[in-house]
Amino acid sequence: MYQIFMRPGTTEFGIMMLFDLGLYPKLSLGHPDRLMNPELPFPVSFIYGDRDWVRMIDDDAGRTICETNKHPSSKYHLVHTSDHNMHMDNPESFANIIINDVFQEQNLPEQVEIDPQSQIDFGNEFLEDIDEMSQHEENIED
C-alpha cells in the first residue's frame, strides 16, 4: 500500500482539470462545442447502465446527442440490471451491445436477463476485504 500512495500523481491531476467537486464535468458531453453539435461529422454510440449515475448527472446527454446527431447509425443503448459497471453487472448484455454496434450484421440479444442471486455485491465484498486485511495486520503486529 505504501508504494501506491507514495507514487507521484497522474490520473488525479487530469480528473481535477476536467471535473468540479462531486465529479460534475466542467464541459459536459452535451455542450454544443462538444458532441451535441448536430453537424458532428461522424456517428456516435452511447452505452449506459439502466441505473447509471452518469445519466443522472449529465441529464441523459447521451440520448440527446444521439437524437440530434445527423447520422442514422448513431445509437443509444441501455444495459438492463446494471449501473456504471456494466462489464461486471451484466457482461453478456454489455458485450452483445458492443458486438451488435460494431458489426452491424450481428443480431445478438441485447437485453440478457441475469439471475439476481448470481450478482455480486461489490461494495460488500470490498468491506469484507478491508476487514480481512485489518485482521491480517493485527495478527502481524502480535
HELIX and SHEET records of a PDB file:
HELIX    1   1 TYR A    2  MET A    6  1                                   5    
HELIX    2   2 THR A   11  LEU A   18  1                                   8    
HELIX    3   3 TRP A   53  ILE A   57  1                                   5    
HELIX    4   4 ALA A   61  THR A   68  1                                   8    
HELIX    5   5 MET A   86  ASP A   89  1                                   4    
HELIX    6   6 PRO A   91  VAL A  102  1                                  12    
HELIX    7   7 PRO A  116  SER A  118  5                                   3    
HELIX    8   8 PHE A  122  GLU A  141  1                                  20    
SHEET    1   A 2 PHE A  19  ASP A  20  0                                        
SHEET    2   A 2 TYR A  24  PRO A  25 -1                                        
SHEET    1   B 2 SER A  45  GLY A  49  0                                        
SHEET    2   B 2 LYS A  75  VAL A  79  1                                        
END                                                                             
